Structures are given as structure tokens and as C-alpha cells.
Amino acid sequence: MRLAINFLKMKHIKILGTGCPKCKKTTALVEEAVKEAGVEATIEKVEDIMEIMKYNVLSTPVLVIDEKVTIKGRIPSKSEVIELLNG
């Protein structure tokens, strides 16, 4: 039962982008934010353009948390990501 509860609390994060410098910076920033926030999360980089198009976004990077697009087309601040993770 305890494992099931922890699994439910785990965040599933995707960074959508084609591998550009902004996308790489966003990935590094999200990794730092997850560590600082002490949140359990999986982080997945999605670079396949067909997969990115499924989210109906035109500009990258895109931050998706638990299948919800939270930020698109810009690099977020670390504090902004931490707030989204804790929210």
C-alpha cells in the first residue's frame, strides 16, 4: 500500500523540444528544480516532432507536468518550476 501512495505522488515531467539550446537549458533547470523541491519525479525529454505535435504547441521548449502543458515557448525560472511541482 505504501508503494502505491508514493507512486501516486510521483510527478511525470516531459520537456518537449527538438534539442535546441533553450530546450537543453530547460531540461537542466527542471532537473535542478526537482532536486531542490525534493519531489519524486520522472523526467522525459521528447524530441520527436510528431510526438510534440500531439500537445498542440507551436513553439518550444514546452514543460508538461502530469500530462498538462504548463509552460510553452520560453525558459521558465527555477522558482516557477518549483512552484508548479509543489502546486
CNS distance restraints for C-alpha pairs under 8 A (distance, minus, plus):
assign (resid   1 and name CA) (resid   5 and name CA) 6.49 0.50 0.50
assign (resid   2 and name CA) (resid   6 and name CA) 6.39 0.50 0.50
assign (resid   3 and name CA) (resid   7 and name CA) 6.09 0.50 0.50
assign (resid   4 and name CA) (resid   8 and name CA) 6.27 0.50 0.50
assign (resid   5 and name CA) (resid   9 and name CA) 6.54 0.50 0.50
assign (resid   6 and name CA) (resid  10 and name CA) 6.40 0.50 0.50
assign (resid   9 and name CA) (resid  40 and name CA) 7.37 0.50 0.50
assign (resid  10 and name CA) (resid  39 and name CA) 7.31 0.50 0.50
assign (resid  10 and name CA) (resid  40 and name CA) 4.95 0.50 0.50
assign (resid  10 and name CA) (resid  41 and name CA) 5.11 0.50 0.50
assign (resid  10 and name CA) (resid  42 and name CA) 7.49 0.50 0.50
assign (resid  11 and name CA) (resid  39 and name CA) 7.55 0.50 0.50
assign (resid  11 and name CA) (resid  40 and name CA) 6.30 0.50 0.50
assign (resid  11 and name CA) (resid  41 and name CA) 4.43 0.50 0.50
assign (resid  11 and name CA) (resid  42 and name CA) 6.40 0.50 0.50
assign (resid  11 and name CA) (resid  65 and name CA) 6.77 0.50 0.50
assign (resid  11 and name CA) (resid  66 and name CA) 6.09 0.50 0.50
assign (resid  11 and name CA) (resid  85 and name CA) 7.59 0.50 0.50
assign (resid  12 and name CA) (resid  41 and name CA) 5.63 0.50 0.50
assign (resid  12 and name CA) (resid  42 and name CA) 5.06 0.50 0.50
assign (resid  12 and name CA) (resid  43 and name CA) 6.44 0.50 0.50
assign (resid  12 and name CA) (resid  44 and name CA) 7.99 0.50 0.50
assign (resid  12 and name CA) (resid  65 and name CA) 5.76 0.50 0.50
assign (resid  12 and name CA) (resid  66 and name CA) 4.94 0.50 0.50
assign (resid  12 and name CA) (resid  67 and name CA) 7.52 0.50 0.50
assign (resid  13 and name CA) (resid  41 and name CA) 6.83 0.50 0.50
assign (resid  13 and name CA) (resid  42 and name CA) 5.91 0.50 0.50
assign (resid  13 and name CA) (resid  43 and name CA) 4.80 0.50 0.50
assign (resid  13 and name CA) (resid  44 and name CA) 6.18 0.50 0.50
assign (resid  13 and name CA) (resid  63 and name CA) 7.24 0.50 0.50
assign (resid  13 and name CA) (resid  64 and name CA) 5.62 0.50 0.50
assign (resid  13 and name CA) (resid  65 and name CA) 4.59 0.50 0.50
assign (resid  13 and name CA) (resid  66 and name CA) 6.25 0.50 0.50
assign (resid  13 and name CA) (resid  67 and name CA) 7.78 0.50 0.50
assign (resid  14 and name CA) (resid  43 and name CA) 5.74 0.50 0.50
assign (resid  14 and name CA) (resid  44 and name CA) 4.70 0.50 0.50
assign (resid  14 and name CA) (resid  45 and name CA) 5.74 0.50 0.50
assign (resid  14 and name CA) (resid  46 and name CA) 6.66 0.50 0.50
assign (resid  14 and name CA) (resid  62 and name CA) 7.98 0.50 0.50
assign (resid  14 and name CA) (resid  63 and name CA) 6.01 0.50 0.50
assign (resid  14 and name CA) (resid  64 and name CA) 4.98 0.50 0.50
assign (resid  14 and name CA) (resid  65 and name CA) 6.52 0.50 0.50
assign (resid  15 and name CA) (resid  23 and name CA) 7.39 0.50 0.50
assign (resid  15 and name CA) (resid  26 and name CA) 7.55 0.50 0.50
assign (resid  15 and name CA) (resid  27 and name CA) 6.49 0.50 0.50
assign (resid  15 and name CA) (resid  43 and name CA) 7.56 0.50 0.50
assign (resid  15 and name CA) (resid  44 and name CA) 6.31 0.50 0.50
assign (resid  15 and name CA) (resid  45 and name CA) 4.96 0.50 0.50
assign (resid  15 and name CA) (resid  46 and name CA) 6.02 0.50 0.50
assign (resid  15 and name CA) (resid  61 and name CA) 6.76 0.50 0.50
assign (resid  15 and name CA) (resid  62 and name CA) 5.66 0.50 0.50
assign (resid  15 and name CA) (resid  63 and name CA) 4.92 0.50 0.50
assign (resid  15 and name CA) (resid  64 and name CA) 6.33 0.50 0.50
assign (resid  16 and name CA) (resid  23 and name CA) 7.48 0.50 0.50
assign (resid  16 and name CA) (resid  45 and name CA) 6.17 0.50 0.50
assign (resid  16 and name CA) (resid  46 and name CA) 4.78 0.50 0.50
assign (resid  16 and name CA) (resid  47 and name CA) 6.15 0.50 0.50
assign (resid  16 and name CA) (resid  52 and name CA) 6.07 0.50 0.50
assign (resid  16 and name CA) (resid  60 and name CA) 6.65 0.50 0.50
assign (resid  16 and name CA) (resid  61 and name CA) 5.67 0.50 0.50
assign (resid  16 and name CA) (resid  62 and name CA) 4.92 0.50 0.50
assign (resid  16 and name CA) (resid  63 and name CA) 6.51 0.50 0.50
assign (resid  16 and name CA) (resid  64 and name CA) 7.66 0.50 0.50
assign (resid  17 and name CA) (resid  23 and name CA) 5.54 0.50 0.50
assign (resid  17 and name CA) (resid  45 and name CA) 7.57 0.50 0.50
assign (resid  17 and name CA) (resid  46 and name CA) 6.26 0.50 0.50
assign (resid  17 and name CA) (resid  47 and name CA) 5.18 0.50 0.50
assign (resid  17 and name CA) (resid  48 and name CA) 7.98 0.50 0.50
assign (resid  17 and name CA) (resid  49 and name CA) 7.94 0.50 0.50
assign (resid  17 and name CA) (resid  52 and name CA) 7.35 0.50 0.50
assign (resid  17 and name CA) (resid  60 and name CA) 5.34 0.50 0.50
assign (resid  17 and name CA) (resid  61 and name CA) 5.03 0.50 0.50
assign (resid  17 and name CA) (resid  62 and name CA) 6.71 0.50 0.50
assign (resid  18 and name CA) (resid  23 and name CA) 7.22 0.50 0.50
assign (resid  18 and name CA) (resid  46 and name CA) 7.65 0.50 0.50
assign (resid  18 and name CA) (resid  47 and name CA) 4.60 0.50 0.50
assign (resid  18 and name CA) (resid  48 and name CA) 7.03 0.50 0.50
assign (resid  18 and name CA) (resid  49 and name CA) 7.13 0.50 0.50
assign (resid  18 and name CA) (resid  60 and name CA) 7.82 0.50 0.50
assign (resid  19 and name CA) (resid  23 and name CA) 5.71 0.50 0.50
assign (resid  19 and name CA) (resid  24 and name CA) 6.24 0.50 0.50
assign (resid  19 and name CA) (resid  47 and name CA) 6.46 0.50 0.50
assign (resid  20 and name CA) (resid  24 and name CA) 6.35 0.50 0.50
assign (resid  21 and name CA) (resid  25 and name CA) 6.10 0.50 0.50
assign (resid  22 and name CA) (resid  26 and name CA) 6.11 0.50 0.50
assign (resid  22 and name CA) (resid  60 and name CA) 7.97 0.50 0.50
assign (resid  22 and name CA) (resid  61 and name CA) 6.55 0.50 0.50
assign (resid  22 and name CA) (resid  74 and name CA) 7.68 0.50 0.50
assign (resid  22 and name CA) (resid  75 and name CA) 6.56 0.50 0.50
assign (resid  23 and name CA) (resid  27 and name CA) 6.20 0.50 0.50
assign (resid  23 and name CA) (resid  60 and name CA) 7.06 0.50 0.50
assign (resid  23 and name CA) (resid  61 and name CA) 5.06 0.50 0.50
assign (resid  23 and name CA) (resid  75 and name CA) 7.79 0.50 0.50
assign (resid  24 and name CA) (resid  28 and name CA) 6.34 0.50 0.50
assign (resid  25 and name CA) (resid  29 and name CA) 6.11 0.50 0.50
assign (resid  25 and name CA) (resid  75 and name CA) 7.49 0.50 0.50
assign (resid  26 and name CA) (resid  30 and name CA) 6.05 0.50 0.50
assign (resid  26 and name CA) (resid  61 and name CA) 7.13 0.50 0.50
assign (resid  26 and name CA) (resid  75 and name CA) 5.67 0.50 0.50
assign (resid  26 and name CA) (resid  76 and name CA) 7.12 0.50 0.50
assign (resid  27 and name CA) (resid  31 and name CA) 6.22 0.50 0.50
assign (resid  27 and name CA) (resid  45 and name CA) 7.60 0.50 0.50
assign (resid  28 and name CA) (resid  32 and name CA) 6.32 0.50 0.50
assign (resid  29 and name CA) (resid  33 and name CA) 6.14 0.50 0.50
assign (resid  29 and name CA) (resid  77 and name CA) 7.83 0.50 0.50
assign (resid  29 and name CA) (resid  78 and name CA) 6.15 0.50 0.50
assign (resid  30 and name CA) (resid  34 and name CA) 6.11 0.50 0.50
assign (resid  30 and name CA) (resid  78 and name CA) 7.08 0.50 0.50
assign (resid  30 and name CA) (resid  81 and name CA) 6.73 0.50 0.50
assign (resid  31 and name CA) (resid  35 and name CA) 6.44 0.50 0.50
assign (resid  31 and name CA) (resid  43 and name CA) 7.68 0.50 0.50
assign (resid  32 and name CA) (resid  36 and name CA) 6.16 0.50 0.50
assign (resid  32 and name CA) (resid  78 and name CA) 7.69 0.50 0.50
assign (resid  33 and name CA) (resid  37 and name CA) 5.92 0.50 0.50
assign (resid  33 and name CA) (resid  78 and name CA) 5.73 0.50 0.50
assign (resid  33 and name CA) (resid  79 and name CA) 7.52 0.50 0.50
assign (resid  33 and name CA) (resid  81 and name CA) 6.36 0.50 0.50
assign (resid  33 and name CA) (resid  82 and name CA) 5.60 0.50 0.50
assign (resid  34 and name CA) (resid  38 and name CA) 6.06 0.50 0.50
assign (resid  34 and name CA) (resid  39 and name CA) 5.57 0.50 0.50
assign (resid  34 and name CA) (resid  40 and name CA) 7.41 0.50 0.50
assign (resid  34 and name CA) (resid  41 and name CA) 7.14 0.50 0.50
assign (resid  34 and name CA) (resid  82 and name CA) 7.05 0.50 0.50
assign (resid  34 and name CA) (resid  85 and name CA) 7.65 0.50 0.50
assign (resid  35 and name CA) (resid  39 and name CA) 6.82 0.50 0.50
assign (resid  36 and name CA) (resid  82 and name CA) 7.85 0.50 0.50
assign (resid  37 and name CA) (resid  82 and name CA) 5.99 0.50 0.50
assign (resid  37 and name CA) (resid  85 and name CA) 7.64 0.50 0.50
assign (resid  37 and name CA) (resid  86 and name CA) 7.62 0.50 0.50
assign (resid  39 and name CA) (resid  85 and name CA) 7.33 0.50 0.50
assign (resid  39 and name CA) (resid  86 and name CA) 7.93 0.50 0.50
assign (resid  46 and name CA) (resid  51 and name CA) 7.25 0.50 0.50
assign (resid  46 and name CA) (resid  52 and name CA) 6.97 0.50 0.50
assign (resid  47 and name CA) (resid  51 and name CA) 7.73 0.50 0.50
assign (resid  47 and name CA) (resid  52 and name CA) 7.20 0.50 0.50
assign (resid  48 and name CA) (resid  52 and name CA) 6.29 0.50 0.50
assign (resid  49 and name CA) (resid  53 and name CA) 6.09 0.50 0.50
assign (resid  50 and name CA) (resid  54 and name CA) 6.75 0.50 0.50
assign (resid  51 and name CA) (resid  55 and name CA) 7.58 0.50 0.50
assign (resid  52 and name CA) (resid  56 and name CA) 7.49 0.50 0.50
assign (resid  52 and name CA) (resid  57 and name CA) 7.32 0.50 0.50
assign (resid  53 and name CA) (resid  57 and name CA) 6.37 0.50 0.50
assign (resid  53 and name CA) (resid  58 and name CA) 7.84 0.50 0.50
assign (resid  55 and name CA) (resid  69 and name CA) 7.64 0.50 0.50
assign (resid  57 and name CA) (resid  62 and name CA) 7.88 0.50 0.50
assign (resid  57 and name CA) (resid  72 and name CA) 7.39 0.50 0.50
assign (resid  58 and name CA) (resid  73 and name CA) 7.85 0.50 0.50
assign (resid  59 and name CA) (resid  72 and name CA) 6.60 0.50 0.50
assign (resid  59 and name CA) (resid  73 and name CA) 4.69 0.50 0.50
assign (resid  60 and name CA) (resid  72 and name CA) 6.02 0.50 0.50
assign (resid  60 and name CA) (resid  73 and name CA) 4.49 0.50 0.50
assign (resid  60 and name CA) (resid  74 and name CA) 6.84 0.50 0.50
assign (resid  61 and name CA) (resid  72 and name CA) 5.87 0.50 0.50
assign (resid  61 and name CA) (resid  73 and name CA) 5.24 0.50 0.50
assign (resid  61 and name CA) (resid  74 and name CA) 6.01 0.50 0.50
assign (resid  61 and name CA) (resid  75 and name CA) 6.89 0.50 0.50
assign (resid  62 and name CA) (resid  69 and name CA) 7.06 0.50 0.50
assign (resid  62 and name CA) (resid  70 and name CA) 7.61 0.50 0.50
assign (resid  62 and name CA) (resid  71 and name CA) 5.57 0.50 0.50
assign (resid  62 and name CA) (resid  72 and name CA) 4.21 0.50 0.50
assign (resid  62 and name CA) (resid  73 and name CA) 6.14 0.50 0.50
assign (resid  62 and name CA) (resid  74 and name CA) 7.50 0.50 0.50
assign (resid  63 and name CA) (resid  69 and name CA) 6.03 0.50 0.50
assign (resid  63 and name CA) (resid  70 and name CA) 5.71 0.50 0.50
assign (resid  63 and name CA) (resid  71 and name CA) 5.09 0.50 0.50
assign (resid  63 and name CA) (resid  72 and name CA) 6.36 0.50 0.50
assign (resid  64 and name CA) (resid  68 and name CA) 5.25 0.50 0.50
assign (resid  64 and name CA) (resid  69 and name CA) 4.41 0.50 0.50
assign (resid  64 and name CA) (resid  70 and name CA) 5.67 0.50 0.50
assign (resid  64 and name CA) (resid  71 and name CA) 7.25 0.50 0.50
assign (resid  65 and name CA) (resid  69 and name CA) 6.59 0.50 0.50
assign (resid  65 and name CA) (resid  70 and name CA) 6.71 0.50 0.50
assign (resid  65 and name CA) (resid  85 and name CA) 7.87 0.50 0.50
assign (resid  70 and name CA) (resid  84 and name CA) 7.94 0.50 0.50
assign (resid  71 and name CA) (resid  76 and name CA) 7.27 0.50 0.50
assign (resid  76 and name CA) (resid  80 and name CA) 6.31 0.50 0.50
assign (resid  76 and name CA) (resid  81 and name CA) 6.72 0.50 0.50
assign (resid  77 and name CA) (resid  81 and name CA) 6.50 0.50 0.50
assign (resid  78 and name CA) (resid  82 and name CA) 6.25 0.50 0.50
assign (resid  79 and name CA) (resid  83 and name CA) 6.15 0.50 0.50
assign (resid  80 and name CA) (resid  84 and name CA) 6.31 0.50 0.50
assign (resid  81 and name CA) (resid  85 and name CA) 6.15 0.50 0.50
assign (resid  82 and name CA) (resid  86 and name CA) 6.18 0.50 0.50
assign (resid  83 and name CA) (resid  87 and name CA) 5.93 0.50 0.50
